[in-house]
Amino acid sequence: MSKVVPLACSCGAVKGELNVVPGDFFHVACLCCDCQAFAAKLGREDFVLDSSGGSELFQTYPAYFTITEGAEHIRALQLKPKGLFRWYTACCNTPLANTMKSAHVPFVGLSVKLMQFDSAADKSAAIGPVTLRAFGKHARGPMPADAHATFPKSFLPKILKFMGKGLLLGKSRPSPLFKGGKPVAEIEIVS
């Protein structure tokens, strides 16, 4: 049974909803240097990153994610010309999500920091525990014992199945981050 989780940036100017559908998401922590650089660029390292430098992400389909208020505050950047689109709010520099460059790819990695829960138990009931901690070689300090040094190849079949299902069922649309196949904000390339 799906659950609707409210979303809000730190200042509350940007709000939305996420439909959490069992079997249609991955709850992960990414310790890669790009996620860390994104948090640093926004000046939100203390808010976004855990003690090892990981960002908690909820990877799902764009069709399950809506913005209900404050869409005018949405901005995006790329850390490299061929990198992911990294979305955030201009009002308070809260990270929103990561997407591929194409609106047709059925994938969005939402920052769990956006998700509004009444308690840790409510969070656990809605999205469960982190099931993958990847790119541990970039950890701040010692690599966590439960982290993979890079992205584990054993997880690839799950990702491919997820993407295939999303393509087949048209789960890339609608997306609050793309309209008519184009990003809703100009993409700043940070070198």
N, C-alpha and C positions, 0 to 999 in steps of 0.2 A: 504494500500500500504506500503510495507516495505521500510526501509531506511538504507543505509550503513553508519555506523559511524566509523571514524578512531579512532584507539587506539594507545596510546604511553605512555611509562613509563616517569618518570620525566626527565631523561637525554636523552631520545630519542633513546637509543640503542635497545629497544624492541618495535616493532610496530606490528600492526595487524588491523583487521577489525571486526566489529560486525554488523550482519544483524538484525536490529530491526524489528520484525514482529508483527504487532498489534494482541493482544490477546494471544501472546506467551511469555509474560514476566510479572514480578512483579517488581515494583520500590519500594524498601523498605529502611528503616533505622533500623539498628540493634544496640541496646545499650547493648548487652550482655557483660559480663565480658571477654569472650574469644575473641571477636572482639577487645575489648580494649587492652587485653594482647598481641594480635598479632601486633597491631599498636605500642605498647611499645617495643616489641621484635625487631621490625624493626627500632626503633628509629624515627618513623614517626607520632607520635601522633598529632602534630600540623598540619600536612598535611592531615591526614586521618580522624580524628575525628572532629565532630562538637562540639559546646560549651557544649552539654549535654553528650558527649562521644559516640555519634552514628556514625556508618559507613554507608555511603550511598551505597547500593548495587543494581545491576540490575540482577535479577534472570531470566535465560532463558535456552535454550537448548544448549549443547556443539556444536551441528552441525552448529550453527549460528556464532561461534566464531573462528577466525583464527589468527595465528601468521605469519606475513610475513617477519619479520626481528628479529634477536637476540634471537632465540630459545635457543641458548647455554647459555644464562643468566638466564634461568628459574630454580627456586629452589622451594622446598616445605618443609613444616614442619607440625607437629601435636602438639598441645598443650597438648594432652592426648593420650595415646595409642589407644583409640577407637574413637578419635575425627575426625573432618573434616580434609581433606587435605587443607592446606592454602598455596596458591601459591604466589610467589613474584619474583621480579627481583634481581639478585645478583649484578647487576651493580649499582643500586641506591636505593635498598630496597623499591621499589614501590610495594604495594600489587596488585596482579593480580586478584585472584579469590579464591573462596572456592568451593570444590567439595566433594562429598561423597568418600569413599575409593574405591568403585567399578567403573570401567570404564563403566559399563552397566547402571548406573543410569542416566537418562536424565535430569541432573541438573547442572548448573554452576551459581554461584553468583559472577558476575564480580564487581570489584570496579568501581564506577562511576568516580573516579579520573583518570582512564585510558582514559575515553571517551573525545574526542577532539571536542569541539563545538566552533563556532564563537562567540556566545553570549548566554546570559541566555535565550533569546527568542528561539534561535535555540535548546537549550537543552530541553526547555519546549515542543516545537513542536515535538521533536523526542521521548522523553521518558515520558513526562508528569510529574505530581507531585508525590511525595512520597505518596503511598497509604496505607502503613502500617508502623507504628513505634512500634517495639516490644522490649520486655525485659527492659521496662522503669524503673523497680525496681533497675537496675544497673546504672542508670543515674548518671552522675557527677553533683552534686547539686540536686535541686528539679526535680522530674520527670516531663517531659513536659506534658502539659495538653492533647495533642493529642496522647500520648503514651499509650500502653497497658503494664501492669506490667510484664506480661509474654508473651508467644505466644498465641494469642486468638484462642480458639477452633472453633470459627465461620469462621476462615480463612482456616481451615483444608479441607473442601470439595473442595475449589478452588485448593489447593495444590495437592490433590489426583487426581482431574480431569486433571490437568496439567501433573502430572507424568504418569498417564494412557495414555494420548494422546501421550506423548513423547515415552513411551515404544512401543505402537502400531505402531507408525510411524518411529521408529528407530532413534530418534533424539539425542541419546547419542553419535553417530559417524557421521563424524569424530570429534575427539577432539584433539586440539593441546597439551593437557596435558597428554594424554594417547596414547600409541602406542602399538598395539597388546595386548591390555587389561592391560598393565603395565604402571605405572607412568613414565613420561619422565625424571624425576629426582629422586634421592634417597630421601626418606622421612626422615627428621631429626625429632626425637621425643624429644620435649622439656618438661622437667618435672617441 
